[in-house]
Amino acid sequence: MNPMREVYVEKVVVHMGVGEAGDKLTKATDLLKTITGNAPVRSNAKRTNVAFGIRKGAPISCKVTLRGEKAGVFLATALNIVERHIMPSQIDQSGNFSFGIEEHTDFPGMSYDPQIGIYGMDVNVVLARKGVRITRRFAEQRKLPQKQRVSPEDAVDFLSKRYQVEVQ
């Protein structure tokens, strides 16, 4: 097979939405750092929502982006937690997929602490093929050819072969 046609995990973004700033967000940030090994970045609310008591610009969540070997190891662990099962509706037209983990205590080495509580997280995975840099480079930027894009079928094939994930 042509090495330029191989699909790989470009990045994994792990997101914890808490809905409020303060102690709860600090605990979520510490948990995310423990689980992933990388320092999380806080995200701010884009608009005010009176019903939930959220103001525009207030920090309400945190996220971590993993690349390379760390992304592959984390993805394997996270897929084990969801029992290696993904629904077809969780895969978009670009071959990327997302799934949720209900409790942080499902990760190895994590236990329930009443002081912290239980936090869930979203895992977003971006798949790509080599050569995608042509769309991002400064000089001579080009569109990615259709044959070089990752389709949902390519994503399903990659997941079943690489991570033994069942998609149905």
C-alpha positions as a Markdown table, in Angstrom:
| # | Residue | x | y | z |
|---|---|---|---|---|
| 1 | Met | 0.0 | 0.0 | 0.0 |
| 2 | Asn | 1.1 | 3.5 | -0.8 |
| 3 | Pro | 2.4 | 5.1 | 2.5 |
| 4 | Met | 0.7 | 8.4 | 1.6 |
| 5 | Arg | -2.7 | 6.7 | 1.7 |
| 6 | Glu | -2.3 | 5.3 | 5.3 |
| 7 | Val | -4.7 | 6.8 | 7.8 |
| 8 | Tyr | -3.3 | 8.0 | 11.2 |
| 9 | Val | -4.5 | 9.7 | 14.3 |
| 10 | Glu | -3.6 | 13.3 | 13.9 |
| 11 | Lys | -4.8 | 14.5 | 17.3 |
| 12 | Val | -7.1 | 13.6 | 20.2 |
| 13 | Val | -8.8 | 16.4 | 22.1 |
| 14 | Val | -10.2 | 15.5 | 25.5 |
| 15 | His | -12.8 | 18.0 | 26.8 |
| 16 | Met | -14.4 | 18.4 | 30.3 |
| 17 | Gly | -17.3 | 20.8 | 30.4 |
| 18 | Val | -18.1 | 21.8 | 34.0 |
| 19 | Gly | -20.4 | 24.8 | 33.5 |
| 20 | Glu | -18.9 | 27.1 | 36.1 |
| 21 | Ala | -15.6 | 28.6 | 37.2 |
| 22 | Gly | -14.0 | 28.2 | 40.6 |
| 23 | Asp | -13.3 | 25.1 | 42.6 |
| 24 | Lys | -15.2 | 22.7 | 40.3 |
| 25 | Leu | -13.2 | 23.8 | 37.3 |
| 26 | Thr | -9.9 | 23.6 | 39.2 |
| 27 | Lys | -10.7 | 20.0 | 40.2 |
| 28 | Ala | -11.6 | 19.1 | 36.6 |
| 29 | Thr | -8.3 | 20.7 | 35.4 |
| 30 | Asp | -6.3 | 18.7 | 37.9 |
| 31 | Leu | -8.1 | 15.5 | 36.9 |
| 32 | Leu | -7.5 | 16.1 | 33.3 |
| 33 | Lys | -3.8 | 16.7 | 33.9 |
| 34 | Thr | -3.6 | 13.4 | 35.9 |
| 35 | Ile | -5.4 | 11.4 | 33.3 |
| 36 | Thr | -3.7 | 12.7 | 30.2 |
| 37 | Gly | -0.3 | 13.8 | 31.5 |
| 38 | Asn | -0.5 | 17.2 | 29.7 |
| 39 | Ala | -1.5 | 20.6 | 31.0 |
| 40 | Pro | -5.1 | 21.5 | 30.2 |
| 41 | Val | -6.2 | 24.8 | 28.7 |
| 42 | Arg | -9.3 | 26.5 | 30.0 |
| 43 | Ser | -12.2 | 27.5 | 27.6 |
| 44 | Asn | -14.5 | 30.4 | 28.1 |
| 45 | Ala | -18.3 | 30.7 | 27.4 |
| 46 | Lys | -19.1 | 32.2 | 24.0 |
| 47 | Arg | -22.4 | 33.7 | 25.1 |
| 48 | Thr | -24.5 | 34.4 | 28.2 |
| 49 | Asn | -27.1 | 31.8 | 29.2 |
| 50 | Val | -29.2 | 33.1 | 32.0 |
| 51 | Ala | -31.0 | 29.7 | 32.6 |
| 52 | Phe | -27.7 | 28.1 | 33.5 |
| 53 | Gly | -26.1 | 31.1 | 35.2 |
| 54 | Ile | -23.3 | 31.4 | 32.6 |
| 55 | Arg | -21.9 | 34.7 | 31.6 |
| 56 | Lys | -20.1 | 35.4 | 28.3 |
| 57 | Gly | -16.3 | 35.1 | 28.8 |
| 58 | Ala | -16.5 | 33.1 | 32.0 |
| 59 | Pro | -14.2 | 30.0 | 32.2 |
| 60 | Ile | -16.5 | 27.0 | 32.1 |
| 61 | Ser | -14.5 | 24.0 | 30.7 |
| 62 | Cys | -11.0 | 22.7 | 30.1 |
| 63 | Lys | -9.4 | 20.7 | 27.3 |
| 64 | Val | -6.2 | 18.9 | 26.3 |
| 65 | Thr | -4.9 | 18.2 | 22.9 |
| 66 | Leu | -2.8 | 15.0 | 22.5 |
| 67 | Arg | -0.6 | 14.2 | 19.5 |
| 68 | Gly | 1.7 | 11.4 | 18.4 |
| 69 | Glu | 2.4 | 8.4 | 20.7 |
| 70 | Lys | 0.5 | 9.9 | 23.7 |
| 71 | Ala | -2.6 | 10.3 | 21.5 |
| 72 | Gly | -2.5 | 6.6 | 20.4 |
| 73 | Val | -2.0 | 5.3 | 24.0 |
| 74 | Phe | -4.8 | 7.5 | 25.4 |
| 75 | Leu | -7.2 | 6.5 | 22.5 |
| 76 | Ala | -6.6 | 2.8 | 23.1 |
| 77 | Thr | -7.3 | 3.3 | 26.8 |
| 78 | Ala | -10.4 | 5.4 | 26.2 |
| 79 | Leu | -11.8 | 2.9 | 23.6 |
| 80 | Asn | -11.4 | 0.1 | 26.1 |
| 81 | Ile | -13.6 | 2.1 | 28.5 |
| 82 | Val | -16.4 | 2.3 | 26.0 |
| 83 | Glu | -15.9 | -1.4 | 25.2 |
| 84 | Arg | -14.5 | -0.8 | 21.7 |
| 85 | His | -17.9 | 0.1 | 20.4 |
| 86 | Ile | -18.7 | 3.2 | 18.3 |
| 87 | Met | -22.0 | 4.1 | 16.6 |
| 88 | Pro | -21.9 | 5.1 | 12.9 |
| 89 | Ser | -23.6 | 8.4 | 13.9 |
| 90 | Gln | -20.5 | 9.3 | 15.9 |
| 91 | Ile | -18.3 | 9.5 | 12.7 |
| 92 | Asp | -18.6 | 12.7 | 10.6 |
| 93 | Gln | -18.1 | 13.1 | 6.8 |
| 94 | Ser | -14.4 | 13.9 | 7.3 |
| 95 | Gly | -13.7 | 10.6 | 9.0 |
| 96 | Asn | -13.4 | 12.2 | 12.5 |
| 97 | Phe | -15.2 | 10.7 | 15.4 |
| 98 | Ser | -16.3 | 11.6 | 19.0 |
| 99 | Phe | -17.5 | 9.7 | 22.0 |
| 100 | Gly | -18.2 | 10.4 | 25.7 |
| 101 | Ile | -16.9 | 8.8 | 28.9 |
| 102 | Glu | -19.4 | 9.1 | 31.7 |
| 103 | Glu | -17.0 | 8.8 | 34.7 |
| 104 | His | -13.4 | 9.7 | 35.1 |
| 105 | Thr | -13.1 | 6.8 | 37.6 |
| 106 | Asp | -13.2 | 4.3 | 34.7 |
| 107 | Phe | -9.6 | 5.2 | 33.8 |
| 108 | Pro | -6.9 | 2.9 | 35.3 |
| 109 | Gly | -5.5 | 4.2 | 38.6 |
| 110 | Met | -8.4 | 6.6 | 39.2 |
| 111 | Ser | -10.7 | 6.1 | 42.1 |
| 112 | Tyr | -13.7 | 7.9 | 43.5 |
| 113 | Asp | -13.0 | 10.7 | 46.0 |
| 114 | Pro | -16.0 | 12.4 | 47.7 |
| 115 | Gln | -14.0 | 15.7 | 47.8 |
| 116 | Ile | -13.8 | 15.7 | 44.0 |
| 117 | Gly | -17.0 | 14.0 | 42.8 |
| 118 | Ile | -17.4 | 12.4 | 39.4 |
| 119 | Tyr | -16.6 | 14.1 | 36.1 |
| 120 | Gly | -17.4 | 13.0 | 32.5 |
| 121 | Met | -15.5 | 13.9 | 29.4 |
| 122 | Asp | -15.7 | 14.1 | 25.6 |
| 123 | Val | -13.1 | 12.5 | 23.4 |
| 124 | Asn | -12.7 | 13.9 | 19.9 |
| 125 | Val | -10.4 | 12.1 | 17.4 |
| 126 | Val | -9.1 | 13.7 | 14.2 |
| 127 | Leu | -7.9 | 11.2 | 11.5 |
| 128 | Ala | -5.8 | 12.3 | 8.6 |
| 129 | Arg | -3.5 | 11.1 | 5.8 |
| 130 | Lys | 0.0 | 12.3 | 5.1 |
| 131 | Gly | 0.0 | 15.3 | 2.8 |
| 132 | Val | -2.7 | 17.3 | 4.7 |
| 133 | Arg | 0.0 | 20.0 | 5.4 |
| 134 | Ile | -0.7 | 21.5 | 1.9 |
| 135 | Thr | -3.9 | 22.9 | 3.3 |
| 136 | Arg | -2.2 | 24.6 | 6.2 |
| 137 | Arg | 1.2 | 25.8 | 5.0 |
| 138 | Phe | 1.8 | 29.5 | 4.3 |
| 139 | Ala | 3.5 | 29.2 | 0.9 |
| 140 | Glu | 1.6 | 27.7 | -2.0 |
| 141 | Gln | -1.5 | 26.7 | 0.0 |
| 142 | Arg | -3.7 | 24.2 | -1.9 |
| 143 | Lys | -6.9 | 22.3 | -1.4 |
| 144 | Leu | -6.7 | 18.7 | -0.3 |
| 145 | Pro | -7.5 | 16.4 | -3.2 |
| 146 | Gln | -10.6 | 14.2 | -2.7 |
| 147 | Lys | -8.6 | 11.0 | -2.8 |
| 148 | Gln | -6.4 | 12.2 | 0.1 |
| 149 | Arg | -9.3 | 13.0 | 2.4 |
| 150 | Val | -10.4 | 10.5 | 5.0 |
| 151 | Ser | -14.0 | 9.2 | 4.4 |
| 152 | Pro | -16.2 | 7.6 | 7.0 |
| 153 | Glu | -15.6 | 4.2 | 5.4 |
| 154 | Asp | -11.8 | 4.8 | 5.7 |
| 155 | Ala | -12.3 | 5.7 | 9.4 |
| 156 | Val | -14.3 | 2.5 | 10.1 |
| 157 | Asp | -11.7 | 0.4 | 8.4 |
| 158 | Phe | -8.9 | 2.1 | 10.3 |
| 159 | Leu | -10.7 | 1.6 | 13.7 |
| 160 | Ser | -11.5 | -2.0 | 13.1 |
| 161 | Lys | -7.9 | -2.9 | 11.9 |
| 162 | Arg | -5.9 | -0.8 | 14.3 |
| 163 | Tyr | -8.0 | -0.7 | 17.5 |
| 164 | Gln | -10.4 | -3.7 | 16.9 |
| 165 | Val | -13.4 | -1.3 | 17.3 |
| 166 | Glu | -16.8 | -2.5 | 16.3 |
| 167 | Val | -18.9 | 0.1 | 14.5 |
| 168 | Gln | -22.6 | -0.5 | 14.5 |
